[in-house]
Amino acid sequence: MLFSDPVFFLFFALYFSAHLLTPPQYRLYLLIFGSTVFYAWWKNEYAWLPYALSTIAWGGVLWIEQAEAPRVRKWRLFLVLAVLFTPLVVFKYAHFLIYDVAGGFTAAWPHVFRGELRFSLPLGISFVTFTLTAYVVNVYRRQFPIESRLTAILGYVLFFPHLIAGPILRPHELLPQLSKASRALDARFTLGASLFVVGLAKKLIFADGISPYVDLAYAPGAHGAYDYLLAIYGFSMQIYCDFSGYTDMAVGLAYLLRIRLPRNFRSAYTSKSIIEFWRRWHITLSHWLRDYLYIALGGNRQGAARQLANLMITMLIGGLWHGANWTFAIWGGLHGIGISLNHLFNRVWPNAKLPAWLGIITTFHFVTIAWIYFRAPTLTSAHEVLAGPFISSSTGLRAFLSEHAYPLVLLLAFLAVHRFDDHARVRLAVRRAQKTVVWATLLTISVLAIAVSQGSSAKFIYFDF
């Protein structure tokens, strides 16, 4: 059930009506039921998984807190996290670890076993696991109180706006809000609708609009140099508009239900360094990796060499979190190298600064080139796309511009307005403009987006992670 599908609009209309009619003390049960329907719509055979993982986290925290000795608490934390991550490892990484990483040791295994270790990936399993990990670790660190109700943990995990692709929530960002009685129809309703429509436009007009041209260049076969260039730059736009568009819709839906979710993007392509990029891109994942992995490894507390090693490990694992493929490991490794070099530069020349325009252009192109490994299904495909603009022939530039006017206009429009992509600007516009103007604008944008997409929408990219 995509946020951009007609069936979701019917689902949300029914859910929102039930939300308004349900007494506040029972809305948590409505949330659990509605979110279960939303999740099971994809594959009902995996509907048990969020329940199982939530029960493990909830019971595991109670078990940890029964121990008095710090060493016993630490070992129990390790065991709970190991059990919590087991489904993710099995479903997502079993085949990769056994046949790609340890392939030399398993080469003699019968071929039949290889197929048996390929599983269809449960939707949102990475986001569910990371969300519950945040709860377990935060309670262990005494940063959040124990939640005695399993239903509250289920609501925290299953809350359908963020269930499939984030934002990755800490317990303090959602759990206290689930128990609050609040009005649904107030100023946040207009803001929520506005954010949802902004995300809808990003997804249907920009991300889905450029998608066929990107897919063409990554498909097997010969392609022109300009086709490769359009795909390389186009994917930077596609993944941003696809993922930030999903987040806008998720945050907007939450506002409609009087829930405030954290921001996940801040005009990431205006970053002047790769360090800044990761403070603006998928912010909740960056913070998760920092707080639960990088700092746990030692952070920057043990010298420069250990800090750089910790950065590389963190980004490599962050890359593999996106998928069990060497392409994701290289993508994460490239960002690890970029961040490490950025830190070294700042350490050696603490007062040196690149001109803002040069920093933005350099960072954008570094990120864009790294995206090739993120998008390519294989290393061979990645290298073909990377070399394509230099070794492939192409039709004349005038003919290319004429045949690809629409995607080029989309790309230029995106680059022109990207720096204004900020929830604060939407909030300010909603506050200052007359309600009739706001709703007329939202209706116009929605109709335009649906017309451009011809009533259909591609799956969100991050649903695969």
Summary of the structure (lengths in Angstrom):
residues: 465
radius of gyration: 23.1
end to end distance: 16.2
largest distance: 73.9
contacts: 1473
relative contact order: 0.11
helix: 76%
strand: 0%
